[in-house]
Amino acid sequence: MPLRVLHLYSNHKLTGPAELALETVRALALRGVDARFFSSDVKEQGGRTRRVQRTARERGVPEAELTGLRLPKHISPLRALLDVRALRSHLRADPPDVVHCHLPGDHLVAGLAARGLGVPVVRTLYDGTPPPPTARRRLAWGRLTRVLICASEAVAQAVRDRAEDYGIDPVRVVHFAPPIDVRRFDPTRGLAPRREALGVPEDAFCVGIVARMQTHRRFELLFEAVRRARAEAPSLHLVVVGRGTHQELVARRPVEELGLGDCVHFSGYVSGEDYARTLASFDAKVFLVPGSDGTCRAVREALAMGVPVVATRRGMLPELVRDGEDGLLVDETPAALAEALVTLARDPERRRVLAAEARRGAVERFAYEVLAERLEGLYRDLPTGA
């Protein structure tokens, strides 16, 4: 009999680590694991099927039918009690070998529902910085979880170092690198760059950033660095991919005030093949501040596409970008960032070496197949009745 694993995701919106959870289940299924996925059973406005589950169906991710279970993102005590009862009933009637949780809401419900049933609960923590050791985490991590998987190695170590505060045995804390679709983001696929559509000259040194235009993402640092770097690397052009409610204040107005209108290009939101082709248009990519996704997916996408990344040392970035191997880590100052951009602009051979290592390392570290193999091994090593 194949290994049976139930994955739970307590959100109906396709945000945060939803993509990681969905594709992890699909990768496990391709390995022959009977992995099934259930997301928050909450209708979107207008009565449409919740978006995460709809996406799962479109991608052929195996679904779990769990009637009576809702798992909303914001859970109330009464809803939690009802969900615990519903899930416990399913676990008794048809117990999987493992329940794998991805968010705090599904984790708490699954942990309480599985108590005493011999079904081990695993949780993946996607945070790029260690969360505070609250009473709820002490309960969920310490008493209701067999293994805590941290996407960040630094977070895993921080939890081990404060294991007593979190109420967890440090040997039950492991690190698995977050994955990315290295087939979709593959420079050998022959994707045609979009420089003409982006307004970037073919002979330019093109740097890209993919981030929502929000006040905390340090766009002012980036634009000032571009202004300085252009004095020594006049072929430098910057493409800003994304949108945001504060884009006029955060990005468009500062670009005009700095006189960068001729070399900074705003692509807006880009998706599908056009997004992969946009990445293929970059000679390098910049990432300054992690957003709501602590795993910094945009960085892994660029590395998989063979695009060197210039990043700060915030959150998980120093784990994803190996300084001097597949990108550059810089201090959070305009001078340091400008120096890195000029260095790459002037040295095409170094860019080529960094790009090759970025692609090679991404396949080795971030492929879904790598994660699925490690997860299957972890599941099989869990003691019976854990």
Contacts in CASP RR format, 6 or more apart in sequence:
PFRMAT RR
TARGET T0000
AUTHOR 0000-0000-0000
METHOD contacts of the structure
MODEL  1
MPLRVLHLYSNHKLTGPAELALETVRALALRGVDARFFSSDVKEQGGRTR
RVQRTARERGVPEAELTGLRLPKHISPLRALLDVRALRSHLRADPPDVVH
CHLPGDHLVAGLAARGLGVPVVRTLYDGTPPPPTARRRLAWGRLTRVLIC
ASEAVAQAVRDRAEDYGIDPVRVVHFAPPIDVRRFDPTRGLAPRREALGV
PEDAFCVGIVARMQTHRRFELLFEAVRRARAEAPSLHLVVVGRGTHQELV
ARRPVEELGLGDCVHFSGYVSGEDYARTLASFDAKVFLVPGSDGTCRAVR
EALAMGVPVVATRRGMLPELVRDGEDGLLVDETPAALAEALVTLARDPER
RRVLAAEARRGAVERFAYEVLAERLEGLYRDLPTGA
2 32 0 8 1.000
2 33 0 8 1.000
2 34 0 8 1.000
3 33 0 8 1.000
3 34 0 8 1.000
3 97 0 8 1.000
3 98 0 8 1.000
3 376 0 8 1.000
3 379 0 8 1.000
3 380 0 8 1.000
4 33 0 8 1.000
4 34 0 8 1.000
4 36 0 8 1.000
4 96 0 8 1.000
4 97 0 8 1.000
4 98 0 8 1.000
5 28 0 8 1.000
5 33 0 8 1.000
5 34 0 8 1.000
5 35 0 8 1.000
5 36 0 8 1.000
5 96 0 8 1.000
5 97 0 8 1.000
5 98 0 8 1.000
5 99 0 8 1.000
5 100 0 8 1.000
5 379 0 8 1.000
6 36 0 8 1.000
6 38 0 8 1.000
6 64 0 8 1.000
6 96 0 8 1.000
6 98 0 8 1.000
6 99 0 8 1.000
6 100 0 8 1.000
7 21 0 8 1.000
7 24 0 8 1.000
7 25 0 8 1.000
7 35 0 8 1.000
7 36 0 8 1.000
7 37 0 8 1.000
7 38 0 8 1.000
7 64 0 8 1.000
7 100 0 8 1.000
7 101 0 8 1.000
7 102 0 8 1.000
8 38 0 8 1.000
8 39 0 8 1.000
8 71 0 8 1.000
8 99 0 8 1.000
8 100 0 8 1.000
8 101 0 8 1.000
8 102 0 8 1.000
8 106 0 8 1.000
8 107 0 8 1.000
8 109 0 8 1.000
8 110 0 8 1.000
9 18 0 8 1.000
9 21 0 8 1.000
9 37 0 8 1.000
9 38 0 8 1.000
9 39 0 8 1.000
9 40 0 8 1.000
9 52 0 8 1.000
9 71 0 8 1.000
9 102 0 8 1.000
9 103 0 8 1.000
9 106 0 8 1.000
10 39 0 8 1.000
10 40 0 8 1.000
10 71 0 8 1.000
10 72 0 8 1.000
10 73 0 8 1.000
10 75 0 8 1.000
10 102 0 8 1.000
10 103 0 8 1.000
10 104 0 8 1.000
10 105 0 8 1.000
10 106 0 8 1.000
10 109 0 8 1.000
11 18 0 8 1.000
11 39 0 8 1.000
11 40 0 8 1.000
11 52 0 8 1.000
11 73 0 8 1.000
11 103 0 8 1.000
12 39 0 8 1.000
12 40 0 8 1.000
12 41 0 8 1.000
12 42 0 8 1.000
12 43 0 8 1.000
12 44 0 8 1.000
12 50 0 8 1.000
12 51 0 8 1.000
12 52 0 8 1.000
12 53 0 8 1.000
12 72 0 8 1.000
12 73 0 8 1.000
13 50 0 8 1.000
13 51 0 8 1.000
13 52 0 8 1.000
13 73 0 8 1.000
14 51 0 8 1.000
14 52 0 8 1.000
14 55 0 8 1.000
15 292 0 8 1.000
16 126 0 8 1.000
16 292 0 8 1.000
16 293 0 8 1.000
17 102 0 8 1.000
17 103 0 8 1.000
17 124 0 8 1.000
17 126 0 8 1.000
17 293 0 8 1.000
17 295 0 8 1.000
18 39 0 8 1.000
18 52 0 8 1.000
18 55 0 8 1.000
19 297 0 8 1.000
20 102 0 8 1.000
20 124 0 8 1.000
20 126 0 8 1.000
20 178 0 8 1.000
20 179 0 8 1.000
20 295 0 8 1.000
20 297 0 8 1.000
21 37 0 8 1.000
21 102 0 8 1.000
21 124 0 8 1.000
22 37 0 8 1.000
22 52 0 8 1.000
22 55 0 8 1.000
22 56 0 8 1.000
22 59 0 8 1.000
22 61 0 8 1.000
23 59 0 8 1.000
23 179 0 8 1.000
23 181 0 8 1.000
23 368 0 8 1.000
24 179 0 8 1.000
24 368 0 8 1.000
24 371 0 8 1.000
24 372 0 8 1.000
24 375 0 8 1.000
25 35 0 8 1.000
25 36 0 8 1.000
25 37 0 8 1.000
25 56 0 8 1.000
25 61 0 8 1.000
25 62 0 8 1.000
26 59 0 8 1.000
26 60 0 8 1.000
26 61 0 8 1.000
26 368 0 8 1.000
27 179 0 8 1.000
27 368 0 8 1.000
27 369 0 8 1.000
27 371 0 8 1.000
27 372 0 8 1.000
28 35 0 8 1.000
28 372 0 8 1.000
28 375 0 8 1.000
28 376 0 8 1.000
29 35 0 8 1.000
29 61 0 8 1.000
29 62 0 8 1.000
30 369 0 8 1.000
30 372 0 8 1.000
31 369 0 8 1.000
31 372 0 8 1.000
31 373 0 8 1.000
31 376 0 8 1.000
33 372 0 8 1.000
33 376 0 8 1.000
33 379 0 8 1.000
34 62 0 8 1.000
35 62 0 8 1.000
36 62 0 8 1.000
36 63 0 8 1.000
36 64 0 8 1.000
36 96 0 8 1.000
37 56 0 8 1.000
37 61 0 8 1.000
37 62 0 8 1.000
37 63 0 8 1.000
37 64 0 8 1.000
38 53 0 8 1.000
38 63 0 8 1.000
38 64 0 8 1.000
38 66 0 8 1.000
38 69 0 8 1.000
38 71 0 8 1.000
39 50 0 8 1.000
39 52 0 8 1.000
39 53 0 8 1.000
39 56 0 8 1.000
39 71 0 8 1.000
40 50 0 8 1.000
40 52 0 8 1.000
40 70 0 8 1.000
40 71 0 8 1.000
40 72 0 8 1.000
40 73 0 8 1.000
41 50 0 8 1.000
41 53 0 8 1.000
41 66 0 8 1.000
41 68 0 8 1.000
41 69 0 8 1.000
41 70 0 8 1.000
41 71 0 8 1.000
42 50 0 8 1.000
42 70 0 8 1.000
42 72 0 8 1.000
42 73 0 8 1.000
43 49 0 8 1.000
43 50 0 8 1.000
44 50 0 8 1.000
44 51 0 8 1.000
48 54 0 8 1.000
53 63 0 8 1.000
56 63 0 8 1.000
57 63 0 8 1.000
66 86 0 8 1.000
66 87 0 8 1.000
66 90 0 8 1.000
67 86 0 8 1.000
68 82 0 8 1.000
68 86 0 8 1.000
69 83 0 8 1.000
69 86 0 8 1.000
69 87 0 8 1.000
69 90 0 8 1.000
70 79 0 8 1.000
70 82 0 8 1.000
70 83 0 8 1.000
70 86 0 8 1.000
71 83 0 8 1.000
71 105 0 8 1.000
71 106 0 8 1.000
71 109 0 8 1.000
72 79 0 8 1.000
73 103 0 8 1.000
73 105 0 8 1.000
75 83 0 8 1.000
75 105 0 8 1.000
75 108 0 8 1.000
75 109 0 8 1.000
80 105 0 8 1.000
80 108 0 8 1.000
80 109 0 8 1.000
80 112 0 8 1.000
83 109 0 8 1.000
83 113 0 8 1.000
84 109 0 8 1.000
84 112 0 8 1.000
84 113 0 8 1.000
85 113 0 8 1.000
87 109 0 8 1.000
87 110 0 8 1.000
87 113 0 8 1.000
88 112 0 8 1.000
88 113 0 8 1.000
88 114 0 8 1.000
88 117 0 8 1.000
91 99 0 8 1.000
91 113 0 8 1.000
91 114 0 8 1.000
91 117 0 8 1.000
91 119 0 8 1.000
92 117 0 8 1.000
95 117 0 8 1.000
95 118 0 8 1.000
95 119 0 8 1.000
96 119 0 8 1.000
97 119 0 8 1.000
97 120 0 8 1.000
97 379 0 8 1.000
97 382 0 8 1.000
98 119 0 8 1.000
98 120 0 8 1.000
98 121 0 8 1.000
98 122 0 8 1.000
98 379 0 8 1.000
98 382 0 8 1.000
99 110 0 8 1.000
99 111 0 8 1.000
99 114 0 8 1.000
99 119 0 8 1.000
99 120 0 8 1.000
99 121 0 8 1.000
99 122 0 8 1.000
100 121 0 8 1.000
100 122 0 8 1.000
100 123 0 8 1.000
100 124 0 8 1.000
100 375 0 8 1.000
101 107 0 8 1.000
101 110 0 8 1.000
101 111 0 8 1.000
101 121 0 8 1.000
101 122 0 8 1.000
101 123 0 8 1.000
101 124 0 8 1.000
102 123 0 8 1.000
102 124 0 8 1.000
102 126 0 8 1.000
104 136 0 8 1.000
104 140 0 8 1.000
107 121 0 8 1.000
107 123 0 8 1.000
107 140 0 8 1.000
107 144 0 8 1.000
107 145 0 8 1.000
108 136 0 8 1.000
108 139 0 8 1.000
108 140 0 8 1.000
108 144 0 8 1.000
110 121 0 8 1.000
110 144 0 8 1.000
111 121 0 8 1.000
111 140 0 8 1.000
111 144 0 8 1.000
111 145 0 8 1.000
112 144 0 8 1.000
114 120 0 8 1.000
114 121 0 8 1.000
114 144 0 8 1.000
115 144 0 8 1.000
118 384 0 8 1.000
118 385 0 8 1.000
118 386 0 8 1.000
119 385 0 8 1.000
120 146 0 8 1.000
120 147 0 8 1.000
120 382 0 8 1.000
120 383 0 8 1.000
120 385 0 8 1.000
120 386 0 8 1.000
121 144 0 8 1.000
121 145 0 8 1.000
121 146 0 8 1.000
122 145 0 8 1.000
122 146 0 8 1.000
122 147 0 8 1.000
122 148 0 8 1.000
122 149 0 8 1.000
122 378 0 8 1.000
122 379 0 8 1.000
122 382 0 8 1.000
123 140 0 8 1.000
123 141 0 8 1.000
123 145 0 8 1.000
123 147 0 8 1.000
123 148 0 8 1.000
123 149 0 8 1.000
124 149 0 8 1.000
124 150 0 8 1.000
124 151 0 8 1.000
124 176 0 8 1.000
125 131 0 8 1.000
125 148 0 8 1.000
125 149 0 8 1.000
125 150 0 8 1.000
125 151 0 8 1.000
125 155 0 8 1.000
126 151 0 8 1.000
126 178 0 8 1.000
126 293 0 8 1.000
126 294 0 8 1.000
126 295 0 8 1.000
127 150 0 8 1.000
127 151 0 8 1.000
127 152 0 8 1.000
127 155 0 8 1.000
127 294 0 8 1.000
128 151 0 8 1.000
128 152 0 8 1.000
128 154 0 8 1.000
128 155 0 8 1.000
128 290 0 8 1.000
128 294 0 8 1.000
128 295 0 8 1.000
128 315 0 8 1.000
128 316 0 8 1.000
129 152 0 8 1.000
129 155 0 8 1.000
129 315 0 8 1.000
130 154 0 8 1.000
130 155 0 8 1.000
130 158 0 8 1.000
130 159 0 8 1.000
130 162 0 8 1.000
131 137 0 8 1.000
133 162 0 8 1.000
133 165 0 8 1.000
133 166 0 8 1.000
133 167 0 8 1.000
137 166 0 8 1.000
138 165 0 8 1.000
138 166 0 8 1.000
138 167 0 8 1.000
141 148 0 8 1.000
141 166 0 8 1.000
141 167 0 8 1.000
141 168 0 8 1.000
142 166 0 8 1.000
142 167 0 8 1.000
142 168 0 8 1.000
142 169 0 8 1.000
145 168 0 8 1.000
145 172 0 8 1.000
146 172 0 8 1.000
146 382 0 8 1.000
146 386 0 8 1.000
147 172 0 8 1.000
147 173 0 8 1.000
147 174 0 8 1.000
147 378 0 8 1.000
147 382 0 8 1.000
148 159 0 8 1.000
148 168 0 8 1.000
148 172 0 8 1.000
148 173 0 8 1.000
148 174 0 8 1.000
149 174 0 8 1.000
149 175 0 8 1.000
149 176 0 8 1.000
149 378 0 8 1.000
150 156 0 8 1.000
150 159 0 8 1.000
150 173 0 8 1.000
150 174 0 8 1.000
150 175 0 8 1.000
150 176 0 8 1.000
151 175 0 8 1.000
151 176 0 8 1.000
151 177 0 8 1.000
151 178 0 8 1.000
151 294 0 8 1.000
151 295 0 8 1.000
151 316 0 8 1.000
152 175 0 8 1.000
152 294 0 8 1.000
152 295 0 8 1.000
152 315 0 8 1.000
152 316 0 8 1.000
152 319 0 8 1.000
153 175 0 8 1.000
153 177 0 8 1.000
153 319 0 8 1.000
154 315 0 8 1.000
154 316 0 8 1.000
154 318 0 8 1.000
154 319 0 8 1.000
155 316 0 8 1.000
156 173 0 8 1.000
156 174 0 8 1.000
156 175 0 8 1.000
157 175 0 8 1.000
159 166 0 8 1.000
159 168 0 8 1.000
159 170 0 8 1.000
159 173 0 8 1.000
160 170 0 8 1.000
160 173 0 8 1.000
163 169 0 8 1.000
163 170 0 8 1.000
163 173 0 8 1.000
174 378 0 8 1.000
176 371 0 8 1.000
176 374 0 8 1.000
176 375 0 8 1.000
177 319 0 8 1.000
177 365 0 8 1.000
177 366 0 8 1.000
177 370 0 8 1.000
177 371 0 8 1.000
178 295 0 8 1.000
178 297 0 8 1.000
178 300 0 8 1.000
178 366 0 8 1.000
179 300 0 8 1.000
179 366 0 8 1.000
179 367 0 8 1.000
179 368 0 8 1.000
179 370 0 8 1.000
179 371 0 8 1.000
180 297 0 8 1.000
180 300 0 8 1.000
180 301 0 8 1.000
180 303 0 8 1.000
180 304 0 8 1.000
180 362 0 8 1.000
180 366 0 8 1.000
180 367 0 8 1.000
180 368 0 8 1.000
181 304 0 8 1.000
181 368 0 8 1.000
182 304 0 8 1.000
182 362 0 8 1.000
182 363 0 8 1.000
182 366 0 8 1.000
182 367 0 8 1.000
182 368 0 8 1.000
184 276 0 8 1.000
185 276 0 8 1.000
185 279 0 8 1.000
185 301 0 8 1.000
185 302 0 8 1.000
185 304 0 8 1.000
185 305 0 8 1.000
185 362 0 8 1.000
186 304 0 8 1.000
186 305 0 8 1.000
186 359 0 8 1.000
187 280 0 8 1.000
187 305 0 8 1.000
187 306 0 8 1.000
187 355 0 8 1.000
187 359 0 8 1.000
189 276 0 8 1.000
190 280 0 8 1.000
191 273 0 8 1.000
191 276 0 8 1.000
191 277 0 8 1.000
191 280 0 8 1.000
192 277 0 8 1.000
192 280 0 8 1.000
193 277 0 8 1.000
193 280 0 8 1.000
193 281 0 8 1.000
194 274 0 8 1.000
194 277 0 8 1.000
194 278 0 8 1.000
194 280 0 8 1.000
194 281 0 8 1.000
195 201 0 8 1.000
195 202 0 8 1.000
195 204 0 8 1.000
195 206 0 8 1.000
195 281 0 8 1.000
196 202 0 8 1.000
198 239 0 8 1.000
198 265 0 8 1.000
198 267 0 8 1.000
198 278 0 8 1.000
198 281 0 8 1.000
199 265 0 8 1.000
200 206 0 8 1.000
200 237 0 8 1.000
200 239 0 8 1.000
200 265 0 8 1.000
200 281 0 8 1.000
201 235 0 8 1.000
201 237 0 8 1.000
203 235 0 8 1.000
204 235 0 8 1.000
204 236 0 8 1.000
204 237 0 8 1.000
205 233 0 8 1.000
205 235 0 8 1.000
205 236 0 8 1.000
205 237 0 8 1.000
205 283 0 8 1.000
205 284 0 8 1.000
205 344 0 8 1.000
205 345 0 8 1.000
206 237 0 8 1.000
206 238 0 8 1.000
206 239 0 8 1.000
206 281 0 8 1.000
206 282 0 8 1.000
206 283 0 8 1.000
206 284 0 8 1.000
207 226 0 8 1.000
207 236 0 8 1.000
207 237 0 8 1.000
207 238 0 8 1.000
207 239 0 8 1.000
207 282 0 8 1.000
207 283 0 8 1.000
207 284 0 8 1.000
207 285 0 8 1.000
207 286 0 8 1.000
207 310 0 8 1.000
207 341 0 8 1.000
208 238 0 8 1.000
208 239 0 8 1.000
208 240 0 8 1.000
208 241 0 8 1.000
208 282 0 8 1.000
208 284 0 8 1.000
208 285 0 8 1.000
208 286 0 8 1.000
209 222 0 8 1.000
209 238 0 8 1.000
209 239 0 8 1.000
209 240 0 8 1.000
209 241 0 8 1.000
209 285 0 8 1.000
209 286 0 8 1.000
209 287 0 8 1.000
209 288 0 8 1.000
210 241 0 8 1.000
210 242 0 8 1.000
210 285 0 8 1.000
210 287 0 8 1.000
210 298 0 8 1.000
210 301 0 8 1.000
210 302 0 8 1.000
211 217 0 8 1.000
211 240 0 8 1.000
211 241 0 8 1.000
211 242 0 8 1.000
211 287 0 8 1.000
211 288 0 8 1.000
211 289 0 8 1.000
211 291 0 8 1.000
211 298 0 8 1.000
212 242 0 8 1.000
212 243 0 8 1.000
212 244 0 8 1.000
212 291 0 8 1.000
213 219 0 8 1.000
213 240 0 8 1.000
213 242 0 8 1.000
213 243 0 8 1.000
213 244 0 8 1.000
213 246 0 8 1.000
213 247 0 8 1.000
213 250 0 8 1.000
213 251 0 8 1.000
214 244 0 8 1.000
214 246 0 8 1.000
214 250 0 8 1.000
214 291 0 8 1.000
215 246 0 8 1.000
215 249 0 8 1.000
215 250 0 8 1.000
216 289 0 8 1.000
216 291 0 8 1.000
217 250 0 8 1.000
217 288 0 8 1.000
217 289 0 8 1.000
217 291 0 8 1.000
218 288 0 8 1.000
218 289 0 8 1.000
218 332 0 8 1.000
219 240 0 8 1.000
219 250 0 8 1.000
219 251 0 8 1.000
219 254 0 8 1.000
220 250 0 8 1.000
220 254 0 8 1.000
221 288 0 8 1.000
221 332 0 8 1.000
221 333 0 8 1.000
221 334 0 8 1.000
221 337 0 8 1.000
222 238 0 8 1.000
222 286 0 8 1.000
222 288 0 8 1.000
222 337 0 8 1.000
223 251 0 8 1.000
223 254 0 8 1.000
223 255 0 8 1.000
223 258 0 8 1.000
223 260 0 8 1.000
223 264 0 8 1.000
224 258 0 8 1.000
224 334 0 8 1.000
224 338 0 8 1.000
225 334 0 8 1.000
225 335 0 8 1.000
225 337 0 8 1.000
225 338 0 8 1.000
225 341 0 8 1.000
226 236 0 8 1.000
226 238 0 8 1.000
226 260 0 8 1.000
226 263 0 8 1.000
226 264 0 8 1.000
226 338 0 8 1.000
226 341 0 8 1.000
227 258 0 8 1.000
227 259 0 8 1.000
227 260 0 8 1.000
228 334 0 8 1.000
228 335 0 8 1.000
228 338 0 8 1.000
229 236 0 8 1.000
229 337 0 8 1.000
229 338 0 8 1.000
229 339 0 8 1.000
229 341 0 8 1.000
229 342 0 8 1.000
229 345 0 8 1.000
230 236 0 8 1.000
230 260 0 8 1.000
230 263 0 8 1.000
232 342 0 8 1.000
232 345 0 8 1.000
232 346 0 8 1.000
233 341 0 8 1.000
233 342 0 8 1.000
233 345 0 8 1.000
233 346 0 8 1.000
235 345 0 8 1.000
236 263 0 8 1.000
236 341 0 8 1.000
236 345 0 8 1.000
237 263 0 8 1.000
237 264 0 8 1.000
237 265 0 8 1.000
238 260 0 8 1.000
238 263 0 8 1.000
238 264 0 8 1.000
238 265 0 8 1.000
239 264 0 8 1.000
239 265 0 8 1.000
239 266 0 8 1.000
239 267 0 8 1.000
239 278 0 8 1.000
239 281 0 8 1.000
239 282 0 8 1.000
240 251 0 8 1.000
240 264 0 8 1.000
240 265 0 8 1.000
240 266 0 8 1.000
240 267 0 8 1.000
240 268 0 8 1.000
241 267 0 8 1.000
241 268 0 8 1.000
241 269 0 8 1.000
241 270 0 8 1.000
241 275 0 8 1.000
241 278 0 8 1.000
242 266 0 8 1.000
242 267 0 8 1.000
242 268 0 8 1.000
242 269 0 8 1.000
242 270 0 8 1.000
243 268 0 8 1.000
243 269 0 8 1.000
244 250 0 8 1.000
247 266 0 8 1.000
251 266 0 8 1.000
252 266 0 8 1.000
255 261 0 8 1.000
255 264 0 8 1.000
267 278 0 8 1.000
270 278 0 8 1.000
276 305 0 8 1.000
279 285 0 8 1.000
279 301 0 8 1.000
279 302 0 8 1.000
279 305 0 8 1.000
279 307 0 8 1.000
280 305 0 8 1.000
282 302 0 8 1.000
282 307 0 8 1.000
283 307 0 8 1.000
283 308 0 8 1.000
283 344 0 8 1.000
283 345 0 8 1.000
283 351 0 8 1.000
284 307 0 8 1.000
284 308 0 8 1.000
284 309 0 8 1.000
284 310 0 8 1.000
284 341 0 8 1.000
284 344 0 8 1.000
284 351 0 8 1.000
285 298 0 8 1.000
285 299 0 8 1.000
285 302 0 8 1.000
285 307 0 8 1.000
285 308 0 8 1.000
285 309 0 8 1.000
285 310 0 8 1.000
286 309 0 8 1.000
286 310 0 8 1.000
286 311 0 8 1.000
286 337 0 8 1.000
286 341 0 8 1.000
287 296 0 8 1.000
287 298 0 8 1.000
287 299 0 8 1.000
287 302 0 8 1.000
287 309 0 8 1.000
287 310 0 8 1.000
287 311 0 8 1.000
287 312 0 8 1.000
287 317 0 8 1.000
287 321 0 8 1.000
288 311 0 8 1.000
288 312 0 8 1.000
288 314 0 8 1.000
288 332 0 8 1.000
289 312 0 8 1.000
289 314 0 8 1.000
290 296 0 8 1.000
290 314 0 8 1.000
290 315 0 8 1.000
290 316 0 8 1.000
290 317 0 8 1.000
294 315 0 8 1.000
294 316 0 8 1.000
295 316 0 8 1.000
296 316 0 8 1.000
296 317 0 8 1.000
296 320 0 8 1.000
299 309 0 8 1.000
299 311 0 8 1.000
299 317 0 8 1.000
299 320 0 8 1.000
299 321 0 8 1.000
300 320 0 8 1.000
300 362 0 8 1.000
300 366 0 8 1.000
302 309 0 8 1.000
302 358 0 8 1.000
303 309 0 8 1.000
303 320 0 8 1.000
303 321 0 8 1.000
303 326 0 8 1.000
303 358 0 8 1.000
303 359 0 8 1.000
303 361 0 8 1.000
303 362 0 8 1.000
303 366 0 8 1.000
304 358 0 8 1.000
304 359 0 8 1.000
304 362 0 8 1.000
304 363 0 8 1.000
304 366 0 8 1.000
305 358 0 8 1.000
305 359 0 8 1.000
306 355 0 8 1.000
306 356 0 8 1.000
306 358 0 8 1.000
306 359 0 8 1.000
306 362 0 8 1.000
307 355 0 8 1.000
307 358 0 8 1.000
308 326 0 8 1.000
308 327 0 8 1.000
308 328 0 8 1.000
308 344 0 8 1.000
308 351 0 8 1.000
308 354 0 8 1.000
308 355 0 8 1.000
308 358 0 8 1.000
309 320 0 8 1.000
309 321 0 8 1.000
309 326 0 8 1.000
309 327 0 8 1.000
309 328 0 8 1.000
309 358 0 8 1.000
310 327 0 8 1.000
310 328 0 8 1.000
310 330 0 8 1.000
310 337 0 8 1.000
310 340 0 8 1.000
310 341 0 8 1.000
310 344 0 8 1.000
311 317 0 8 1.000
311 318 0 8 1.000
311 320 0 8 1.000
311 321 0 8 1.000
311 327 0 8 1.000
311 328 0 8 1.000
311 329 0 8 1.000
311 330 0 8 1.000
312 329 0 8 1.000
312 330 0 8 1.000
312 331 0 8 1.000
312 332 0 8 1.000
313 329 0 8 1.000
313 331 0 8 1.000
313 332 0 8 1.000
314 332 0 8 1.000
317 329 0 8 1.000
318 329 0 8 1.000
321 327 0 8 1.000
321 328 0 8 1.000
321 329 0 8 1.000
322 357 0 8 1.000
323 329 0 8 1.000
324 354 0 8 1.000
325 354 0 8 1.000
325 357 0 8 1.000
326 354 0 8 1.000
326 357 0 8 1.000
326 358 0 8 1.000
326 361 0 8 1.000
326 362 0 8 1.000
327 354 0 8 1.000
327 358 0 8 1.000
328 340 0 8 1.000
328 343 0 8 1.000
328 344 0 8 1.000
330 336 0 8 1.000
330 337 0 8 1.000
330 339 0 8 1.000
330 340 0 8 1.000
343 350 0 8 1.000
344 350 0 8 1.000
344 351 0 8 1.000
344 354 0 8 1.000
364 370 0 8 1.000
END
